[in-house]
């Protein structure tokens, strides 16, 4: 996992010493910097946007940074990469979640107490599948089928949909001389 310290990026891009991510122009400056850096990361990289040193992130900044990054990630602009938010407090979580919900997007986040949550919109059956992966750390379609009493194609589709939303990482493994997909927590 590659960690981007948003407080450090904020200081470097704006140079004003503030710990708060507020206003759309501030968010745009930080997002442009993140985009420039993320392009240099290798495929399969998990980029953690660390908010632990940030005070407030307002709606406009959350929209400018998080929703635009997630939207562009899903459209394939950054290649095969993943985003994760880390170090969030409850106020940051609330503003980011509103921004994501308005655009019908979702992202994985790690709160300051190290709990994992999904922010934004995700239907209930995918939330349940993601909860399963959060508990197990990684799972195959068969694992999900057995645990949730689902048909194999249903569990495979659910896992693939989580991967397409960049909420879990998909890795090919060789087991018993055959290749299978394993879905892992970011």
QUIWOFEN-V978721 format. One record per residue. N is the residue number from 1. RES is the residue in one small letter. OMEGA is omega in radians with two decimals (* if undefined). Layout:
N|RES|OMEGA, N|RES|OMEGA
This chain:
1|x|-3.14, 2|x|-3.06, 3|x|3.03, 4|x|3.13, 5|x|-3.06, 6|x|3.08, 7|x|3.11, 8|x|3.12, 9|x|3.11, 10|x|3.11, 11|x|-3.11, 12|x|-3.07, 13|x|-3.07, 14|x|3.06, 15|x|-3.10, 16|x|3.08, 17|x|-3.13, 18|x|3.04, 19|x|-3.05, 20|x|3.03, 21|x|-3.12, 22|x|-3.14, 23|x|3.14, 24|x|3.12, 25|x|3.08, 26|x|3.12, 27|x|3.13, 28|x|-3.14, 29|x|3.14, 30|x|-3.14, 31|x|3.13, 32|x|3.10, 33|x|3.12, 34|x|-3.14, 35|x|3.12, 36|x|-3.13, 37|x|-3.06, 38|x|3.11, 39|x|-3.11, 40|x|-3.11, 41|x|-3.12, 42|x|3.09, 43|x|-3.11, 44|x|-3.10, 45|x|3.01, 46|x|-3.13, 47|x|3.12, 48|x|3.06, 49|x|-3.01, 50|x|3.13, 51|x|-3.02, 52|x|3.12, 53|x|3.13, 54|x|3.06, 55|x|-3.11, 56|x|2.88, 57|x|-3.10, 58|x|-3.08, 59|x|-3.05, 60|x|3.11, 61|x|3.09, 62|x|3.12, 63|x|-3.09, 64|x|-3.10, 65|x|-2.94, 66|x|-3.06, 67|x|3.12, 68|x|3.09, 69|x|-3.14, 70|x|3.14, 71|x|-3.14, 72|x|3.07, 73|x|-3.12, 74|x|3.13, 75|x|3.08, 76|x|-3.09, 77|x|-3.09, 78|x|-3.11, 79|x|-3.08, 80|x|-3.13, 81|x|-3.09, 82|x|3.08, 83|x|3.10, 84|x|3.03, 85|x|3.12, 86|x|3.05, 87|x|-3.09, 88|x|2.93, 89|x|-3.06, 90|x|-3.13, 91|x|3.10, 92|x|-3.14, 93|x|-3.09, 94|x|-3.12, 95|x|3.12, 96|x|-3.12, 97|x|3.11, 98|x|3.14, 99|x|3.14, 100|x|-3.12, 101|x|-3.13, 102|x|3.13, 103|x|3.14, 104|x|3.14, 105|x|3.11, 106|x|3.08, 107|x|3.04, 108|x|3.13, 109|x|3.05, 110|x|-3.11, 111|x|-3.14, 112|x|3.09, 113|x|3.12, 114|x|3.06, 115|x|3.14, 116|x|3.10, 117|x|3.01, 118|x|3.11, 119|x|3.10, 120|x|-3.07, 121|x|3.06, 122|x|-3.09, 123|x|-2.98, 124|x|-3.11, 125|x|3.05, 126|x|3.04, 127|x|3.12, 128|x|3.12, 129|x|3.12, 130|x|3.07, 131|x|3.11, 132|x|-3.14, 133|x|3.10, 134|x|-3.14, 135|x|-3.07, 136|x|-3.07, 137|x|3.03, 138|x|-3.08, 139|x|3.02, 140|x|3.08, 141|x|3.12, 142|x|3.10, 143|x|-3.13, 144|x|3.11, 145|x|-3.13, 146|x|-3.07, 147|x|-3.04, 148|x|-3.14, 149|x|-3.12, 150|x|2.99, 151|x|-3.10, 152|x|-3.12, 153|x|3.10, 154|x|-3.14, 155|x|3.10, 156|x|3.13, 157|x|3.12, 158|x|-3.14, 159|x|3.12, 160|x|3.11, 161|x|3.07, 162|x|3.10, 163|x|3.13, 164|x|3.08, 165|x|3.11, 166|x|3.13, 167|x|3.03, 168|x|3.13, 169|x|3.13, 170|x|-3.10, 171|x|3.11, 172|x|3.09, 173|x|3.05, 174|x|3.11, 175|x|3.12, 176|x|3.08, 177|x|3.02, 178|x|-3.13, 179|x|3.08, 180|x|3.07, 181|x|3.04, 182|x|-3.11, 183|x|-3.01, 184|x|3.03, 185|x|3.10, 186|x|*
